[in-house]
Amino acid sequence: MRRLVEVNARAQVLRPGERTNSSGKPVGSRILLSIPDAEFRAIRPHLEFYILVHHRILHEPSQKLEFAYFPSSGLVSLVVATEDGKTVEAGVVGNEGMTGVPSAVGLRRNPLREVVQVSGDSFRIKVRDLQSVLLDAPQLRMILSRYAVLQWMQIAQTAACNRLHEVQQRLARWLLMAQDRVDSASLPITHDFLATMLGTDRPSVSLAAAMLQRKNIIAYTRGAVKILNRKKLENFACECYGIIQQLNGELGLR
């Protein structure tokens, strides 16, 4: 009987577009859904279902990487933090990617803080288990290596955007990137949070959000922003959004 249960569980993994971890939790990570069945069977026993709680810190720069996370939903920010406590967002991760990217290329350090900004679900895997699986998973190894390069390109583009473009353009770019990953027009975020992520002050973000609201592009209520007209928001964003989209397209992550 136990053997039959194991066979049925494995058969479920092989259904097109449907995969679960060993506990039966459905997988929504686009990376884990894209790899061959044999490679998913190898990583499946190591996948632990993990709820991404709002504001939970998944990794601090001072710590060794213990886990890599594959979000199925929600949003994780990659944040640079200085000694005086100031922070700025360098990138975002949703169901298109993973956190703890350095671990995919054999590293155990990450200079970025990883913090949950929109709650969701994920699967985490111990770094040592991931690195062991990658030895015999060439497709997953290739995807994660390419994703590592593309993520750092995104970080470089975001750094340039935060330095060179106006707050209104940066706000539009961030909202578009968040919606792409959360797959919802309503984003549970505050002006204080946006100011921290964009590396500016709250009054500047409030003015930028008010201008977009007057143009009926977004609607802002206490603790949430709703995108009303995505096309207009895209037109208002700087070119950095399009460039980052092209980078994601290189991995088929649009």
Secondary structure by P-SEA (a helix, b strand, c coil): caaaaaaaaaaaaaccccccccccccccccccccccaaaaaaacccbbbbbbccccccccccccccbbbbbcbbbbbbccccccbbbbbccccccccccccccccccccccbbbbbcbbbbbbbbbaaaaaaaacccaaaaaaaaaaaaaaaaaaaaaaaaaccccaaaaaaaaaaaaaaacccccccccaaaaaaaacccaaaaaaaaaaaaaaccbbbcccccccccaaaaaaaccaaaaaaaaaaaaaccc
